[in-house]
């Protein structure tokens, strides 16, 4: 599979089959991804992978907290406050596609709660990944972690696996830190679901649209 094919195939999959992913495959993906770009070669990423019984225990922990109405706050703004156009519309349209796929609306409290619970079950994926960074790092190092995550996603796609990056896990910093026994200097950045997509699920029947090239790029100079 070419890089172009992997980029075209990759999507945020929100329903997975329960089929286990071999530990050797997980290790291979995480190992190859370390060639991701890193300013100054700092390699600021720290990754934790859960599967099998540890993943089941973590899911049960979060499910119990949701039932009790426990909430935590992210340690950073997942989205900028007072989101502006066209970013606001893009986010709303992406959310509407998910709601429509599930047959709910943004006014359907029960349906939205079910989607939230599903999100915090890693969408049924057999592998859950967490990506952390030292609190002393700045935006350039955060971008390094993002490039590492993208490398993981493309390597997974090459192996006919699927992923869903989940910044939503940043909403559970204490629970994740306690479960993983994170050092105090590490901050949770995001999670990621990894596994084999369930093509029959309605949440995997759509692709979010992307802005056209002319909306975000200017080409100046060069040969025709």
Secondary structure, 3 states (H helix, E strand, C coil): CCHHHHHHHCCECCCECCCCCCHHHHHHHHHHHHHCCCHHHCCCCEEEEEEHHHHHHHHHHHHHHHHHCCCCCCCCCCCCCCCCCCHHHHHHHHHHHHHHHHCCCCCCHHHHHHHHHHHCCHHHCCEEEEEEEECCCCHHHHHHHHHHHHHHHHHHHHCCCEEEEEHHHHHHHHHHHHHHCCCCCEEEEEEEEEECECCCCHHHCCCCCCCCHHHHCCCCCCCC
